[in-house]
Amino acid sequence: MKLLLSSLVLLIFSFLSNATFAVTKVTVSDVHICCVTCQETIEHAVLGVKGANVKVDRDAKTVAVTAKDDSSVQEALDAVAMAGFYGKSDNDKVAMKASPVHGKLSSAELIGFHNCCGGCSSSIEDAVKSVTGVKAVTVSSKSCLVKGDFAVASVLKAMNDAGFSASVKK
């Protein structure tokens, strides 16, 4: 009887160790991660997503997320975006979403981006100032006032390219 039971346990263990479980993994690159606070903010955002795991690499500026399926990974990426970060996905099924805004403006207030330190602020300012038509940029901890004659989509793309998620305050 003991031999039969131990054989059964060995068979189950062998089956489980050879089984493959579906997992979705995505690595998001070019994310603004200049300090420990940026890293911890991203990690905390993903902690709220059941079953998702995150690995933040500040040096490589990447965020790797794994979860049981595409929808869980998408939920984790949405949480990272809500925390104010943006990056390029290596997975064509799961990605961060850019704000779909068009038209020209003479003034806009950007909100929703992460800004914890001088490194974040200067990266935001440099990104926005690089856009054709932007004349003035004022960055605070919670918003960025942009003035000039600029395409708002270009400003948001510059923010995304700098690793930040942002939207225009309505």
N, C-alpha and C positions, 0 to 999 in steps of 0.2 A: 504494500500500500504506500509506504514511504517513497519507494522508487517511482511509482506511478505519479505521485504528487510532485516530487521533485522534477520529474520529466515534464510534467505539465507546466510547472513554473518556468523551467528552462525554455520550453517552447514559446510561452507567452512573452518572456523577456526577449527572446530572439526575434519574434515578430515585431515587437514594439521598437527595438533598436534598428531594425531594417526598414521600418515604415517611414514614408516620407509624408510630411504634413505640409499642406499648402501655406505658404508665407509670401507676403508681398514685401519687397524691400525697395526703397527709393533713396537716392542720395541727391540732395539739393546742394548745388555749388554757388559760389559767389554771394554768399550770405554775409551781411555786415555783422561781424563778431569781433569787436575790438577789445573787449575786456571780459572779466569774469561775470560781471552783471549781465552783459548781453548773453553769455553762455547760459547762465542760470535762468534767465527769463525764458529762453527757448526750451530748456529742460522742463521748467515748471509748466509751460503751456502744454507740452505733450503728456505730462503726468496726468492731466485731466481726461485723457482719452483712454478708455478701458482697452487693455491688451496691446497698446502701442508701446514700443521701446524707442529710445532716441540715443544717438551718440553724436555729440557736438565736437568738432575738431576746429579749434580757434585758428591754428596755424594754417590749415588748408581752407578755412572759411567754408566748411561743409557741415551739413546736418543730415545724418543717416537715420531713417525711420523704418522700422519693421513692425509688422502686425499680421494678423491672420488673413486679411484680405484687402483688396483695393479700397473698399469704402472706409475701412478703419484707418488706413494710411492717409487717405484724402482728408478724413476728419482731423488727423494729427497735423497735416500741412495747413489746413484751414485755421487751426488753433495757433500755429506758428505765425501765420499771416495776421491773425487778430492781435497777436502780441507785437506786431509792427515790423516783421521781417519778411524778406522776399529772396528767392533764389531760383536757379534753373534746375529743373528735374532731369534725371537721367532715365526716366520711365515715361513713355509716351501715353500711358493710361492714367497716370496720377501726377498732377502738377499743381503748382501754386497759380492762382488766378490773378491776372492784372485787372486793374479798374478800367472799365470800358467808358471813358469820357472823351468827348471830342469838342472841337471848336477852339476859338481864340478868346483869350481873356486879357484884361488889363490889370486885374487883381484877383488873387485866389488865396484862400487859407487852406493849407494842407493839414490833415489830422490823421491820427491812427498809426503813426510811425513810432518806432522805439527810439528813445533819446535819453540815455542814462548818464552821459558824460561828455566831456569836451571832444573826445574822438568821434562820437556819434554826431554831435552838432556840426563839427567842421566837415565831416563827410557829407552830411545833408546839404550844408551850404554850398560846398564845392560842386556837388551834383546838380543842384538847381541852378546855380550861376552859370553852368556850362551850356544851358539851353539858350538857343538863339531867341532874342527878344526880351529876355529877363534883364531888368534894370536894377532891381533891389531885392534882397532876401533878408528877412529877419526871422531867425530861428529861436524859439523858446522851448521849454521842456515838453510842451504838449502840442504846439502848432508851429507852422512855418508860413509866414506871410510873404507872398511873391507878388511883385509889381513889375509892370512893363507892358509889352504887347507880344504875347507868347501863345503857342499852342499848348493847351493844358495836357493833352496826351503826351507831348514831348517831355513835359515836366514830370509827369507820373512815370514815364519810361526811364527817365534819368534817375529817379528815386529807386525804381526796381533794379536798374543796372548797378546802383550803389549798394544794393542788398537790403533795401527797406520797402515795406508795404506802406502805402499811403492812399488817402482818398481826399477829395475836395469837399470841404465843409459846405453844406447847402444853406 
